[in-house]
Amino acid sequence: MKNQALSFLLSAGVCAAYFGLLAFASLYPEIAKSSAIGALPWSIVLAMSVIVLAVALTVLYVRFANAADARADASPGDAGRWFGY
């Protein structure tokens, strides 16, 4: 249950970043088209940032999930918790 809450929170963060990018590009098209770094417009820079954020949050979730699995492997218990009952 703890991993589900974390996955929901991180997924919501990615969705908020993505929809924030869409809102920014649609509400401020002149800024989105203007140059940020050299010839790259802000829209491209922000889109790449959303992709990097999604990968970073995925890595964060995988690390937490693997740590939880390692803790579960270290403590012997009944097999029922592996199958969700």
Backbone bond lengths (Angstrom), bond angles and torsions (degrees), N, CA, C in turn:
res aa  C-N    CA-C-N  psi(-1)  N-CA   C-N-CA  omega(-1)  CA-C   N-CA-C  phi
1 M - - - 1.448 - - 1.522 110.94 -
2 K 1.323 115.94 -36.52 1.453 119.64 -179.88 1.528 110.95 -64.34
3 N 1.347 117.17 -40.80 1.460 121.05 178.82 1.524 111.22 -67.34
4 Q 1.328 117.27 -32.40 1.457 119.79 178.27 1.516 110.89 -66.28
5 A 1.320 116.97 -41.15 1.460 120.03 178.79 1.530 110.45 -65.80
6 L 1.322 116.21 -40.98 1.455 119.77 178.32 1.523 110.71 -65.27
7 S 1.315 117.79 -42.94 1.468 120.25 179.78 1.525 110.65 -64.43
8 F 1.330 117.38 -38.73 1.466 120.46 177.36 1.520 110.48 -63.82
9 L 1.317 117.37 -44.28 1.458 121.54 -179.28 1.532 111.31 -63.10
10 L 1.319 116.85 -45.11 1.458 119.87 -179.43 1.528 111.34 -69.11
11 S 1.316 117.25 -37.52 1.472 120.30 176.46 1.525 110.92 -65.15
12 A 1.318 116.02 -39.32 1.462 119.66 176.93 1.527 110.84 -63.80
13 G 1.330 116.86 -36.15 1.461 120.22 176.63 1.515 112.44 -63.80
14 V 1.335 116.89 -41.53 1.468 120.53 177.82 1.531 110.03 -66.12
15 C 1.332 116.87 -42.69 1.469 120.38 178.73 1.526 111.32 -62.93
16 A 1.324 117.08 -41.62 1.460 120.74 178.68 1.529 110.76 -63.29
17 A 1.321 117.02 -41.43 1.466 120.24 178.07 1.523 110.88 -64.12
18 Y 1.321 116.37 -43.44 1.469 120.45 -178.99 1.524 111.07 -65.14
19 F 1.336 117.05 -49.27 1.454 119.50 -179.15 1.535 111.23 -70.12
20 G 1.315 117.28 -27.97 1.460 120.18 172.97 1.515 111.15 -64.95
21 L 1.329 116.26 -40.79 1.469 120.45 176.19 1.528 110.38 -62.29
22 L 1.324 117.05 -44.62 1.464 120.00 178.81 1.527 111.38 -63.20
23 A 1.317 116.49 -41.81 1.467 120.20 179.28 1.523 110.60 -65.00
24 F 1.321 116.60 -43.54 1.470 120.24 178.87 1.525 111.13 -60.39
25 A 1.334 116.12 -46.47 1.468 119.86 -177.84 1.524 112.11 -66.66
26 S 1.321 117.26 -32.80 1.460 118.88 -179.25 1.526 112.71 -84.63
27 L 1.328 117.77 -31.15 1.466 120.25 -179.63 1.527 113.27 -84.41
28 Y 1.326 116.41 -29.63 1.461 121.23 -177.69 1.533 110.39 -129.51
29 P 1.331 117.46 65.81 1.467 119.09 -175.94 1.534 113.18 -65.25
30 E 1.311 117.24 -29.55 1.469 119.23 -179.43 1.530 110.75 -67.95
31 I 1.319 116.92 -40.85 1.463 120.32 177.67 1.524 110.01 -69.71
32 A 1.334 116.93 -39.26 1.460 120.84 -179.38 1.526 111.60 -62.66
33 K 1.336 116.78 -31.29 1.468 120.88 -179.99 1.521 112.85 -84.78
34 S 1.324 117.58 -18.70 1.466 119.65 -176.20 1.528 110.78 -72.31
35 S 1.308 115.26 157.23 1.469 121.15 -176.67 1.518 111.32 -73.12
36 A 1.330 114.41 135.73 1.465 120.63 176.94 1.520 109.99 -106.02
37 I 1.318 115.70 -54.09 1.467 122.22 -179.06 1.521 106.84 -129.86
38 G 1.287 116.74 106.32 1.461 119.91 -178.28 1.515 110.75 61.54
39 A 1.331 116.61 -120.21 1.459 121.36 -179.55 1.525 112.58 -93.87
40 L 1.331 118.08 -4.34 1.465 120.75 -178.82 1.525 111.03 -77.95
41 P 1.329 117.16 127.37 1.470 119.53 176.98 1.531 111.42 -77.38
42 W 1.325 114.15 163.01 1.466 120.19 179.73 1.523 111.80 -58.66
43 S 1.317 117.21 -35.25 1.468 119.28 -178.05 1.529 111.39 -61.40
44 I 1.325 117.58 -40.33 1.466 121.00 179.34 1.528 110.55 -70.21
45 V 1.319 116.69 -42.66 1.465 120.73 179.64 1.525 110.53 -61.82
46 L 1.328 116.90 -44.37 1.465 120.19 179.85 1.528 111.65 -69.30
47 A 1.333 117.74 -37.17 1.461 120.18 177.69 1.526 110.69 -64.36
48 M 1.325 117.26 -41.24 1.471 119.63 176.60 1.523 110.62 -65.27
49 S 1.318 116.99 -34.62 1.469 120.49 177.59 1.523 111.56 -65.69
50 V 1.315 117.20 -38.02 1.473 120.78 177.45 1.524 109.83 -64.84
51 I 1.318 117.35 -39.95 1.465 120.34 178.31 1.522 110.59 -65.02
52 V 1.326 116.79 -44.19 1.466 120.50 178.30 1.528 110.25 -62.96
53 L 1.332 117.22 -41.25 1.468 121.15 177.54 1.523 110.97 -61.03
54 A 1.335 117.32 -43.25 1.473 120.56 179.74 1.521 110.70 -62.29
55 V 1.321 117.42 -42.46 1.463 120.22 179.10 1.529 109.93 -66.14
56 A 1.329 117.30 -43.16 1.468 120.84 -179.32 1.527 111.61 -62.79
57 L 1.330 117.49 -42.09 1.463 120.05 178.93 1.526 111.52 -68.95
58 T 1.321 117.14 -33.31 1.462 120.38 175.42 1.522 110.61 -65.17
59 V 1.318 117.12 -44.58 1.473 121.20 177.63 1.525 110.04 -61.48
60 L 1.328 116.88 -41.40 1.467 120.92 178.66 1.525 110.60 -60.76
61 Y 1.337 116.84 -45.62 1.460 120.02 179.66 1.530 111.36 -63.95
62 V 1.318 117.14 -42.74 1.461 120.35 -179.47 1.517 110.72 -62.38
63 R 1.321 117.44 -39.65 1.465 120.57 178.64 1.527 111.16 -64.11
64 F 1.341 117.15 -43.39 1.465 120.12 177.87 1.520 111.27 -65.38
65 A 1.331 116.67 -42.73 1.466 119.86 -179.11 1.523 110.81 -65.85
66 N 1.324 117.69 -41.30 1.462 120.27 178.86 1.525 111.22 -67.05
67 A 1.332 117.34 -36.76 1.462 120.10 177.41 1.523 110.53 -64.90
68 A 1.336 116.73 -39.06 1.465 120.28 178.09 1.522 110.51 -65.77
69 D 1.330 117.32 -39.81 1.463 120.40 177.37 1.520 111.26 -65.39
70 A 1.322 116.88 -39.02 1.466 120.10 179.45 1.526 110.90 -65.17
71 R 1.333 116.59 -38.98 1.469 119.75 177.10 1.514 110.57 -65.79
72 A 1.322 116.67 -38.78 1.468 120.32 179.55 1.524 110.75 -68.08
73 D 1.325 117.29 -35.73 1.471 120.49 178.19 1.516 111.06 -69.42
74 A 1.326 117.14 -31.94 1.462 120.68 -177.13 1.523 111.98 -72.62
75 S 1.317 117.46 -28.41 1.458 119.69 -179.29 1.521 109.46 -107.16
76 P 1.319 117.80 114.18 1.458 120.19 -179.95 1.525 110.76 -68.12
77 G 1.284 115.25 143.10 1.467 120.04 179.77 1.509 109.47 -159.20
78 D 1.311 115.25 -168.55 1.454 117.83 -179.03 1.524 110.25 -75.86
79 A 1.317 115.76 155.93 1.466 120.91 -177.40 1.517 112.20 -74.95
80 G 1.316 117.58 -13.13 1.452 120.77 -176.97 1.511 114.32 -61.18
81 R 1.312 118.05 -34.39 1.465 119.02 -177.50 1.525 111.80 -68.44
82 W 1.332 118.33 -23.17 1.467 120.48 178.11 1.519 111.22 -72.33
83 F 1.332 116.31 -24.59 1.450 119.95 -176.72 1.519 112.56 -107.45
84 G 1.313 116.98 8.85 1.440 121.79 172.83 1.520 116.40 81.09
85 Y 1.321 119.38 16.34 1.469 120.40 177.25 1.499 110.55 -128.15
